[in-house]
Amino acid sequence: MDAIILQTLNGLDKGSAYALIALGLTIIFGTLGVVNFAHGALFMLGAFCAVVFNRLLSLSYITIDPTQTDFLGNPLKVETPYVIGWFGPEAGQAIIDWSVPLSILLVIPVMGLLGLAMERGLIRYFYRRPHADQILVTFGLAIVLQEIVKYFFGANPIPTPAPPAMAGGADVGMLLGFPENAIVYPVWRLFYTFFAAVVIAAVFGFLQFTTFGMVVRAGMADRETVQLLGIDINRRFAVMFAIAAIVAGLAGAMYAPINSPNYHMGMDFLVLSFVVVVVGGMGSLPGAVAAGFLLGILEAYASLDAVKQILPSIDQIIIYIVAIVILLTRPRGLMGRKGVMEE
Amino acid sequence: MSNSKFTRRGVLRTGAATGAGLALPTIFTSSAAAFTNEPKGPNVVFGFNVPQTGPYAEEGLDELRAQQLAVEHINGEGDGGALNTFSSKALQGNGLLGKKVTYVTGDTQTKSDAARASAKSMIEKDGAIMINGGSSSGVAVAVQALCQEAGVIFMAGLTHANDTTGKDKRRHGFRHFFNAYMSGAALAPVLAKAYGTDRRAYHLTADYNWGWTQEASIKAATEALGWETVATVRTPLTATDFSSYLAPVLNSGADVLVLNHYGGNMVNSLTQAVQFGMRDKIVNGKQFEIVVPLYSELMAEGAGSAVQGVYGSMNWNWQLSDEGTKAFVKSFGEKYGRPPSNSAQTCYAQVILYADAVARAGSFHPCAVIEALEGFEFDGLGNGPTLYRADDHQCFKDVLVVKGKENPKNQYDILEIVEKTPVEQVWYEPDHPMFAGGELGPCNPGE
């Protein structure tokens, strides 16, 4: 039982990442009709925003400590972060320790501007081109972004720890009546699931309850009619691209303590996220979210020892098996709309 | 009717004579070249085949730095580094047999097919006479076989699988780096001393030849000391989130987690294991422990504070105090501003060892170089007295057991040397079951 609870929690946090990326992908596809293979790169850039923010907060001045030596035997250069100088050791260190959650302050403007720049500078020229062209150009863009990040940050993963208060494990079992330490789950992963739920709710709330969101939904349903009403739907869709980039960026930034950011991390998620979108139904926002969590949980259950003893390596293919079954039985996916990608 | 003076017989005769004439220079050339890529001009070309892209690109970059430094030292530039402490004095710092050493580089991408393609290109297009580098056993085995076929020498970089000098060994391949068996033999007694002999281990293993041989080696070594192996679980090399593999560990009854992972796999699995609270857990009345049998400084840097207190093994470490290490670290540190990794050191040593073998043999002929390297005993390159065993082309030297430092003082102060395991303890016979099968085969001069 405790193994099942652990894997359920595991599925929820995996599913959170899948759902957030798939949500952004679906927003872009549903509004602009673009298959964005650079979306994984946006996730990666979000994670690197957390790295950059940490480095900004850790900017240091150097003093020479003659009592210590470096690896070459020279007097040691001691680096002291400016924030520690300004706010004192405890407050300064606390600011640096909380750099990942605080990096949201950087992620939102940077990813929003980047999304707008991508849409206005490149993607919009491909609206009327075949999906194959869109895939090629966005995939190429993803590779360019990856290589830029590798040039500046190197190829090694960069440790970006969670705040110390959230770095350990939480005794979830105690809450459910299990003995002490029976079910311990990383606090940050629990927080990630909560954070994902908040972001998803915010996106849905924005689309559901704001005038802007209503216009966008109308545009998604019937773009031509909305334009005939004199509304510049393209401008709104460009903003939605920026919002999708922010969602991917937030997902990446908060994921940094789970997987140390590296330039390739976006690609690792991209294929899975496309499977999530297809299973959920192309263009369906609730479908993308539901499929993200569903596939995350199924993948986690398939990792149970009891399951793998019967079906070895099933955990590595379960998502694709589900995709095949869904496509055979419900070609539009779980909640796909009629006419999307069917012409 | 044609007035042509050509006859069918005449055309055939002329064609045959022309063909023979055209073929003559090739025949002379072939017989004149005694072996593949025999250097004819003022330069001799080395091929440095390292991962410049992909997950091990940082290792590759460090290897390349060391290889460039070795070339400088062979050509008499810089401070000479470990040439000053090397026991063999055949290299004079004036090039190699009167030629200047130059080099070309290739990108293995940590993929066997890409590594073979880049090595092939360096041999066939650039005339490389020796290939060095690599950060993966899959790559090493593939390139080693290619070099055997092509008739050039392969001086392996970072490759830790037993197979490289076991079932996949080749006459043209040489490994300075230690192997998984040696890691197990060095690490197990230290683990038994630190954690006791009544332990239950759970292995997570990267699913390729290096992971398999390391798992087998560590399992055999720890079981021989009384540990029980609860489970061995294979993880895909492409995995980044190990949470679904880590969750079952918590309910398995194991009190030690052995991570047979390297590179990005190791960084992620170790970091995530610590996040799951494993270092704080008490199981079977004992503190839960994590072991990473193969360490790299660059990877340890990536894992940050998660490595603190975690045991592993290394081929070499820049903190060693022997003269060879000091000379190499000084030379490398002054040029690049950071201490070298153990993959850099093995590549540096391999380039120097190849050049030295050429100088001692007085020839670039691969068979002469192989003869000079086989059974060669040396010192002063940083690992203490070392033997290049003739039977399998594996170097035998002391092995380091290291531990993540609890209170690091700077970004390079990550690992501390716990023990220098003497070579006698990691020694094995060439017919050891873990290295069984495969033959070195004959020397192949190529051409």
HADDOCK unambig.tbl for C-alpha pairs under 7 A between the chains (distance, minus, plus):
assign (segid A and resid 3 and name CA) (segid B and resid 248 and name CA) 6.69 0.50 0.50
assign (segid A and resid 3 and name CA) (segid B and resid 251 and name CA) 6.84 0.50 0.50
assign (segid A and resid 6 and name CA) (segid B and resid 247 and name CA) 6.44 0.50 0.50
assign (segid A and resid 7 and name CA) (segid B and resid 244 and name CA) 6.75 0.50 0.50
assign (segid A and resid 7 and name CA) (segid B and resid 247 and name CA) 6.92 0.50 0.50
assign (segid A and resid 10 and name CA) (segid B and resid 243 and name CA) 6.72 0.50 0.50
assign (segid A and resid 10 and name CA) (segid B and resid 244 and name CA) 6.56 0.50 0.50
assign (segid A and resid 72 and name CA) (segid B and resid 330 and name CA) 6.29 0.50 0.50
assign (segid A and resid 72 and name CA) (segid B and resid 333 and name CA) 6.97 0.50 0.50
assign (segid A and resid 154 and name CA) (segid B and resid 58 and name CA) 6.70 0.50 0.50
assign (segid A and resid 155 and name CA) (segid B and resid 55 and name CA) 6.37 0.50 0.50
assign (segid A and resid 155 and name CA) (segid B and resid 57 and name CA) 5.69 0.50 0.50
assign (segid A and resid 155 and name CA) (segid B and resid 58 and name CA) 5.57 0.50 0.50
assign (segid A and resid 156 and name CA) (segid B and resid 58 and name CA) 5.94 0.50 0.50
assign (segid A and resid 156 and name CA) (segid B and resid 302 and name CA) 6.55 0.50 0.50
assign (segid A and resid 157 and name CA) (segid B and resid 264 and name CA) 6.69 0.50 0.50
assign (segid A and resid 157 and name CA) (segid B and resid 302 and name CA) 5.47 0.50 0.50
assign (segid A and resid 158 and name CA) (segid B and resid 302 and name CA) 5.42 0.50 0.50
assign (segid A and resid 159 and name CA) (segid B and resid 302 and name CA) 5.55 0.50 0.50
assign (segid A and resid 159 and name CA) (segid B and resid 303 and name CA) 5.93 0.50 0.50
assign (segid A and resid 159 and name CA) (segid B and resid 304 and name CA) 5.78 0.50 0.50
assign (segid A and resid 167 and name CA) (segid B and resid 275 and name CA) 6.25 0.50 0.50
assign (segid A and resid 168 and name CA) (segid B and resid 275 and name CA) 5.47 0.50 0.50
assign (segid A and resid 168 and name CA) (segid B and resid 276 and name CA) 6.93 0.50 0.50
assign (segid A and resid 168 and name CA) (segid B and resid 277 and name CA) 5.75 0.50 0.50
assign (segid A and resid 169 and name CA) (segid B and resid 275 and name CA) 6.34 0.50 0.50
assign (segid A and resid 169 and name CA) (segid B and resid 276 and name CA) 5.60 0.50 0.50
assign (segid A and resid 169 and name CA) (segid B and resid 277 and name CA) 5.03 0.50 0.50
assign (segid A and resid 184 and name CA) (segid B and resid 276 and name CA) 6.77 0.50 0.50
assign (segid A and resid 185 and name CA) (segid B and resid 276 and name CA) 5.68 0.50 0.50
assign (segid A and resid 186 and name CA) (segid B and resid 275 and name CA) 5.38 0.50 0.50
assign (segid A and resid 186 and name CA) (segid B and resid 276 and name CA) 5.02 0.50 0.50
assign (segid A and resid 186 and name CA) (segid B and resid 277 and name CA) 6.99 0.50 0.50
assign (segid A and resid 258 and name CA) (segid B and resid 272 and name CA) 6.68 0.50 0.50
assign (segid A and resid 259 and name CA) (segid B and resid 240 and name CA) 6.97 0.50 0.50
assign (segid A and resid 259 and name CA) (segid B and resid 241 and name CA) 6.91 0.50 0.50
assign (segid A and resid 259 and name CA) (segid B and resid 268 and name CA) 5.90 0.50 0.50
assign (segid A and resid 260 and name CA) (segid B and resid 268 and name CA) 6.79 0.50 0.50
assign (segid A and resid 300 and name CA) (segid B and resid 244 and name CA) 5.75 0.50 0.50
assign (segid A and resid 303 and name CA) (segid B and resid 244 and name CA) 5.91 0.50 0.50
assign (segid A and resid 303 and name CA) (segid B and resid 245 and name CA) 6.86 0.50 0.50
assign (segid A and resid 304 and name CA) (segid B and resid 248 and name CA) 6.93 0.50 0.50
assign (segid A and resid 305 and name CA) (segid B and resid 248 and name CA) 7.00 0.50 0.50
